């Protein structure tokens, strides 16, 4: 079973592994959305997201770096 938009922590972990040289604070939501959709395990509707979900993913990604 693949990742869904609600799996914000798991998505953040995968993004951290896929983009180790990126500062999550500097990623805009368009790029963030595209990177999530491009994850090999992502299996949700790419259009079923919004700013709140992307913000939650970004916050978890920042926490992963701490």
Backbone as XML, in Angstrom:
<?xml version="1.0"?>
<chain id="A" units="angstrom">
  <residue number="1" name="UNK">
    <atom name="N" x="0.854" y="-1.181" z="0.000"/>
    <atom name="CA" x="0.000" y="0.000" z="0.000"/>
    <atom name="C" x="0.897" y="1.241" z="0.000"/>
  </residue>
  <residue number="2" name="UNK">
    <atom name="N" x="0.606" y="2.196" z="-0.847"/>
    <atom name="CA" x="1.442" y="3.374" z="-1.013"/>
    <atom name="C" x="1.084" y="4.509" z="-0.081"/>
  </residue>
  <residue number="3" name="UNK">
    <atom name="N" x="1.857" y="5.556" z="-0.203"/>
    <atom name="CA" x="1.646" y="6.751" z="0.608"/>
    <atom name="C" x="0.439" y="7.540" z="0.128"/>
  </residue>
  <residue number="4" name="UNK">
    <atom name="N" x="-0.282" y="8.087" z="1.097"/>
    <atom name="CA" x="-1.413" y="8.954" z="0.810"/>
    <atom name="C" x="-1.099" y="10.329" z="1.402"/>
  </residue>
  <residue number="5" name="UNK">
    <atom name="N" x="-1.839" y="11.334" z="0.977"/>
    <atom name="CA" x="-1.592" y="12.695" z="1.475"/>
    <atom name="C" x="-1.653" y="12.773" z="2.993"/>
  </residue>
  <residue number="6" name="UNK">
    <atom name="N" x="-2.432" y="11.928" z="3.618"/>
    <atom name="CA" x="-2.562" y="11.966" z="5.076"/>
    <atom name="C" x="-1.351" y="11.380" z="5.802"/>
  </residue>
  <residue number="7" name="UNK">
    <atom name="N" x="-0.462" y="10.732" z="5.090"/>
    <atom name="CA" x="0.739" y="10.144" z="5.686"/>
    <atom name="C" x="1.865" y="11.171" z="5.755"/>
  </residue>
  <residue number="8" name="UNK">
    <atom name="N" x="1.580" y="12.302" z="6.378"/>
    <atom name="CA" x="2.505" y="13.436" z="6.328"/>
    <atom name="C" x="3.876" y="13.125" z="6.919"/>
  </residue>
  <residue number="9" name="UNK">
    <atom name="N" x="3.937" y="12.386" z="8.013"/>
    <atom name="CA" x="5.233" y="12.069" z="8.612"/>
    <atom name="C" x="6.042" y="11.141" z="7.703"/>
  </residue>
  <residue number="10" name="UNK">
    <atom name="N" x="5.413" y="10.109" z="7.180"/>
    <atom name="CA" x="6.121" y="9.187" z="6.289"/>
    <atom name="C" x="6.595" y="9.890" z="5.018"/>
  </residue>
  <residue number="11" name="UNK">
    <atom name="N" x="5.769" y="10.782" z="4.508"/>
    <atom name="CA" x="6.159" y="11.560" z="3.330"/>
    <atom name="C" x="7.369" y="12.429" z="3.657"/>
  </residue>
  <residue number="12" name="UNK">
    <atom name="N" x="7.339" y="13.077" z="4.816"/>
    <atom name="CA" x="8.463" y="13.930" z="5.224"/>
    <atom name="C" x="9.755" y="13.137" z="5.330"/>
  </residue>
  <residue number="13" name="UNK">
    <atom name="N" x="9.670" y="11.943" z="5.874"/>
    <atom name="CA" x="10.857" y="11.089" z="6.000"/>
    <atom name="C" x="11.394" y="10.728" z="4.617"/>
  </residue>
  <residue number="14" name="UNK">
    <atom name="N" x="10.506" y="10.360" z="3.710"/>
    <atom name="CA" x="10.951" y="10.012" z="2.358"/>
    <atom name="C" x="11.536" y="11.214" z="1.623"/>
  </residue>
  <residue number="15" name="UNK">
    <atom name="N" x="10.932" y="12.388" z="1.824"/>
    <atom name="CA" x="11.485" y="13.596" z="1.202"/>
    <atom name="C" x="12.869" y="13.906" z="1.749"/>
  </residue>
  <residue number="16" name="UNK">
    <atom name="N" x="13.051" y="13.716" z="3.040"/>
    <atom name="CA" x="14.349" y="13.970" z="3.652"/>
    <atom name="C" x="15.411" y="13.038" z="3.073"/>
  </residue>
  <residue number="17" name="UNK">
    <atom name="N" x="15.030" y="11.790" z="2.825"/>
    <atom name="CA" x="15.963" y="10.835" z="2.229"/>
    <atom name="C" x="16.212" y="11.143" z="0.753"/>
  </residue>
  <residue number="18" name="UNK">
    <atom name="N" x="15.180" y="11.591" z="0.047"/>
    <atom name="CA" x="15.306" y="11.851" z="-1.382"/>
    <atom name="C" x="16.016" y="13.167" z="-1.696"/>
  </residue>
  <residue number="19" name="UNK">
    <atom name="N" x="15.925" y="14.131" z="-0.768"/>
    <atom name="CA" x="16.493" y="15.462" z="-1.010"/>
    <atom name="C" x="17.322" y="15.914" z="0.204"/>
  </residue>
  <residue number="20" name="UNK">
    <atom name="N" x="18.415" y="15.202" z="0.483"/>
    <atom name="CA" x="19.197" y="15.511" z="1.690"/>
    <atom name="C" x="19.877" y="16.876" z="1.684"/>
  </residue>
  <residue number="21" name="UNK">
    <atom name="N" x="20.085" y="17.448" z="0.515"/>
    <atom name="CA" x="20.784" y="18.734" z="0.432"/>
    <atom name="C" x="19.850" y="19.931" z="0.361"/>
  </residue>
  <residue number="22" name="UNK">
    <atom name="N" x="18.552" y="19.693" z="0.475"/>
    <atom name="CA" x="17.557" y="20.763" z="0.356"/>
    <atom name="C" x="17.154" y="21.251" z="1.747"/>
  </residue>
  <residue number="23" name="UNK">
    <atom name="N" x="17.069" y="22.559" z="1.891"/>
    <atom name="CA" x="16.569" y="23.151" z="3.127"/>
    <atom name="C" x="15.040" y="23.194" z="3.031"/>
  </residue>
  <residue number="24" name="UNK">
    <atom name="N" x="14.324" y="22.404" z="3.849"/>
    <atom name="CA" x="12.865" y="22.358" z="3.747"/>
    <atom name="C" x="12.189" y="23.704" z="3.983"/>
  </residue>
  <residue number="25" name="UNK">
    <atom name="N" x="12.857" y="24.608" z="4.664"/>
    <atom name="CA" x="12.287" y="25.944" z="4.890"/>
    <atom name="C" x="12.232" y="26.768" z="3.604"/>
  </residue>
  <residue number="26" name="UNK">
    <atom name="N" x="13.047" y="26.401" z="2.634"/>
    <atom name="CA" x="13.134" y="27.190" z="1.404"/>
    <atom name="C" x="12.388" y="26.564" z="0.229"/>
  </residue>
  <residue number="27" name="UNK">
    <atom name="N" x="11.651" y="25.491" z="0.482"/>
    <atom name="CA" x="10.915" y="24.818" z="-0.590"/>
    <atom name="C" x="9.533" y="25.450" z="-0.717"/>
  </residue>
  <residue number="28" name="UNK">
    <atom name="N" x="9.190" y="25.865" z="-1.928"/>
    <atom name="CA" x="7.842" y="26.409" z="-2.125"/>
    <atom name="C" x="6.859" y="25.256" z="-2.291"/>
  </residue>
  <residue number="29" name="UNK">
    <atom name="N" x="5.584" y="25.555" z="-2.112"/>
    <atom name="CA" x="4.571" y="24.501" z="-2.109"/>
    <atom name="C" x="4.392" y="23.832" z="-3.469"/>
  </residue>
  <residue number="30" name="UNK">
    <atom name="N" x="4.658" y="24.538" z="-4.540"/>
    <atom name="CA" x="4.557" y="23.926" z="-5.874"/>
    <atom name="C" x="5.612" y="22.832" z="-6.018"/>
  </residue>
  <residue number="31" name="UNK">
    <atom name="N" x="6.852" y="23.151" z="-5.662"/>
    <atom name="CA" x="7.918" y="22.148" z="-5.725"/>
    <atom name="C" x="7.654" y="21.007" z="-4.752"/>
  </residue>
  <residue number="32" name="UNK">
    <atom name="N" x="7.217" y="21.355" z="-3.550"/>
    <atom name="CA" x="6.944" y="20.335" z="-2.537"/>
    <atom name="C" x="5.893" y="19.351" z="-3.048"/>
  </residue>
  <residue number="33" name="UNK">
    <atom name="N" x="4.818" y="19.862" z="-3.599"/>
    <atom name="CA" x="3.765" y="19.002" z="-4.138"/>
    <atom name="C" x="4.316" y="18.095" z="-5.231"/>
  </residue>
  <residue number="34" name="UNK">
    <atom name="N" x="5.103" y="18.664" z="-6.128"/>
    <atom name="CA" x="5.673" y="17.878" z="-7.222"/>
    <atom name="C" x="6.621" y="16.800" z="-6.719"/>
  </residue>
  <residue number="35" name="UNK">
    <atom name="N" x="7.396" y="17.116" z="-5.705"/>
    <atom name="CA" x="8.321" y="16.130" z="-5.146"/>
    <atom name="C" x="7.571" y="15.006" z="-4.449"/>
  </residue>
  <residue number="36" name="UNK">
    <atom name="N" x="6.487" y="15.341" z="-3.750"/>
    <atom name="CA" x="5.686" y="14.305" z="-3.090"/>
    <atom name="C" x="5.098" y="13.362" z="-4.140"/>
  </residue>
  <residue number="37" name="UNK">
    <atom name="N" x="4.496" y="13.931" z="-5.154"/>
    <atom name="CA" x="3.870" y="13.129" z="-6.211"/>
    <atom name="C" x="4.910" y="12.245" z="-6.907"/>
  </residue>
  <residue number="38" name="UNK">
    <atom name="N" x="6.149" y="12.698" z="-6.983"/>
    <atom name="CA" x="7.209" y="11.946" z="-7.651"/>
    <atom name="C" x="7.805" y="10.837" z="-6.786"/>
  </residue>
  <residue number="39" name="UNK">
    <atom name="N" x="7.468" y="10.796" z="-5.504"/>
    <atom name="CA" x="7.994" y="9.732" z="-4.644"/>
    <atom name="C" x="7.531" y="8.375" z="-5.161"/>
  </residue>
  <residue number="40" name="UNK">
    <atom name="N" x="8.429" y="7.381" z="-5.179"/>
    <atom name="CA" x="8.067" y="6.070" z="-5.718"/>
    <atom name="C" x="6.886" y="5.410" z="-4.992"/>
  </residue>
  <residue number="41" name="UNK">
    <atom name="N" x="6.745" y="5.673" z="-3.704"/>
    <atom name="CA" x="5.684" y="5.042" z="-2.914"/>
    <atom name="C" x="4.382" y="5.835" z="-2.897"/>
  </residue>
  <residue number="42" name="UNK">
    <atom name="N" x="4.350" y="6.987" z="-3.548"/>
    <atom name="CA" x="3.145" y="7.816" z="-3.515"/>
    <atom name="C" x="2.053" y="7.188" z="-4.371"/>
  </residue>
  <residue number="43" name="UNK">
    <atom name="N" x="0.864" y="7.035" z="-3.767"/>
    <atom name="CA" x="-0.223" y="6.338" z="-4.471"/>
    <atom name="C" x="-1.576" y="7.009" z="-4.248"/>
  </residue>
  <residue number="44" name="UNK">
    <atom name="N" x="-1.595" y="8.308" z="-4.152"/>
    <atom name="CA" x="-2.845" y="9.033" z="-3.935"/>
    <atom name="C" x="-3.114" y="9.924" z="-5.151"/>
  </residue>
  <residue number="45" name="UNK">
    <atom name="N" x="-4.273" y="10.528" z="-5.168"/>
    <atom name="CA" x="-4.639" y="11.449" z="-6.249"/>
    <atom name="C" x="-3.797" y="12.722" z="-6.098"/>
  </residue>
  <residue number="46" name="UNK">
    <atom name="N" x="-2.970" y="13.047" z="-7.080"/>
    <atom name="CA" x="-2.109" y="14.229" z="-6.975"/>
    <atom name="C" x="-2.873" y="15.527" z="-6.757"/>
  </residue>
  <residue number="47" name="UNK">
    <atom name="N" x="-4.117" y="15.582" z="-7.170"/>
    <atom name="CA" x="-4.904" y="16.808" z="-7.043"/>
    <atom name="C" x="-5.597" y="16.959" z="-5.695"/>
  </residue>
  <residue number="48" name="UNK">
    <atom name="N" x="-5.575" y="15.937" z="-4.871"/>
    <atom name="CA" x="-6.307" y="15.979" z="-3.595"/>
    <atom name="C" x="-5.424" y="16.460" z="-2.451"/>
  </residue>
  <residue number="49" name="UNK">
    <atom name="N" x="-4.847" y="17.605" z="-2.621"/>
    <atom name="CA" x="-4.050" y="18.191" z="-1.551"/>
    <atom name="C" x="-4.355" y="19.676" z="-1.480"/>
  </residue>
  <residue number="50" name="UNK">
    <atom name="N" x="-3.843" y="20.286" z="-0.443"/>
    <atom name="CA" x="-4.026" y="21.715" z="-0.256"/>
    <atom name="C" x="-2.907" y="22.272" z="0.592"/>
  </residue>
  <residue number="51" name="UNK">
    <atom name="N" x="-3.004" y="23.540" z="0.848"/>
    <atom name="CA" x="-1.941" y="24.226" z="1.586"/>
    <atom name="C" x="-1.727" y="23.638" z="2.983"/>
  </residue>
  <residue number="52" name="UNK">
    <atom name="N" x="-2.795" y="23.260" z="3.670"/>
    <atom name="CA" x="-2.651" y="22.719" z="5.030"/>
    <atom name="C" x="-1.860" y="21.412" z="5.044"/>
  </residue>
  <residue number="53" name="UNK">
    <atom name="N" x="-2.144" y="20.542" z="4.098"/>
    <atom name="CA" x="-1.419" y="19.269" z="4.040"/>
    <atom name="C" x="0.042" y="19.507" z="3.687"/>
  </residue>
  <residue number="54" name="UNK">
    <atom name="N" x="0.286" y="20.354" z="2.698"/>
    <atom name="CA" x="1.667" y="20.648" z="2.314"/>
    <atom name="C" x="2.429" y="21.311" z="3.457"/>
  </residue>
  <residue number="55" name="UNK">
    <atom name="N" x="1.767" y="22.169" z="4.188"/>
    <atom name="CA" x="2.394" y="22.820" z="5.340"/>
    <atom name="C" x="2.734" y="21.786" z="6.410"/>
  </residue>
  <residue number="56" name="UNK">
    <atom name="N" x="1.846" y="20.840" z="6.647"/>
    <atom name="CA" x="2.103" y="19.782" z="7.639"/>
    <atom name="C" x="3.290" y="18.922" z="7.215"/>
  </residue>
  <residue number="57" name="UNK">
    <atom name="N" x="3.358" y="18.590" z="5.929"/>
    <atom name="CA" x="4.501" y="17.818" z="5.433"/>
    <atom name="C" x="5.791" y="18.601" z="5.633"/>
  </residue>
  <residue number="58" name="UNK">
    <atom name="N" x="5.767" y="19.890" z="5.288"/>
    <atom name="CA" x="6.956" y="20.726" z="5.433"/>
    <atom name="C" x="7.391" y="20.815" z="6.899"/>
  </residue>
  <residue number="59" name="UNK">
    <atom name="N" x="6.452" y="20.963" z="7.808"/>
    <atom name="CA" x="6.789" y="21.053" z="9.231"/>
    <atom name="C" x="7.418" y="19.753" z="9.736"/>
  </residue>
  <residue number="60" name="UNK">
    <atom name="N" x="6.873" y="18.618" z="9.322"/>
    <atom name="CA" x="7.461" y="17.338" z="9.720"/>
    <atom name="C" x="8.847" y="17.163" z="9.119"/>
  </residue>
  <residue number="61" name="UNK">
    <atom name="N" x="9.030" y="17.624" z="7.899"/>
    <atom name="CA" x="10.338" y="17.539" z="7.258"/>
    <atom name="C" x="11.357" y="18.379" z="8.029"/>
  </residue>
  <residue number="62" name="UNK">
    <atom name="N" x="10.957" y="19.555" z="8.454"/>
    <atom name="CA" x="11.840" y="20.408" z="9.250"/>
    <atom name="C" x="12.204" y="19.715" z="10.559"/>
  </residue>
  <residue number="63" name="UNK">
    <atom name="N" x="11.221" y="19.094" z="11.193"/>
    <atom name="CA" x="11.476" y="18.372" z="12.452"/>
    <atom name="C" x="12.418" y="17.197" z="12.238"/>
  </residue>
  <residue number="64" name="UNK">
    <atom name="N" x="12.328" y="16.544" z="11.091"/>
    <atom name="CA" x="13.237" y="15.429" z="10.790"/>
    <atom name="C" x="14.690" y="15.890" z="10.753"/>
  </residue>
  <residue number="65" name="UNK">
    <atom name="N" x="14.912" y="17.137" z="10.398"/>
    <atom name="CA" x="16.267" y="17.680" z="10.297"/>
    <atom name="C" x="16.839" y="18.083" z="11.651"/>
  </residue>
  <residue number="66" name="UNK">
    <atom name="N" x="15.998" y="18.226" z="12.640"/>
    <atom name="CA" x="16.481" y="18.694" z="13.956"/>
    <atom name="C" x="17.102" y="17.574" z="14.747"/>
  </residue>
</chain>
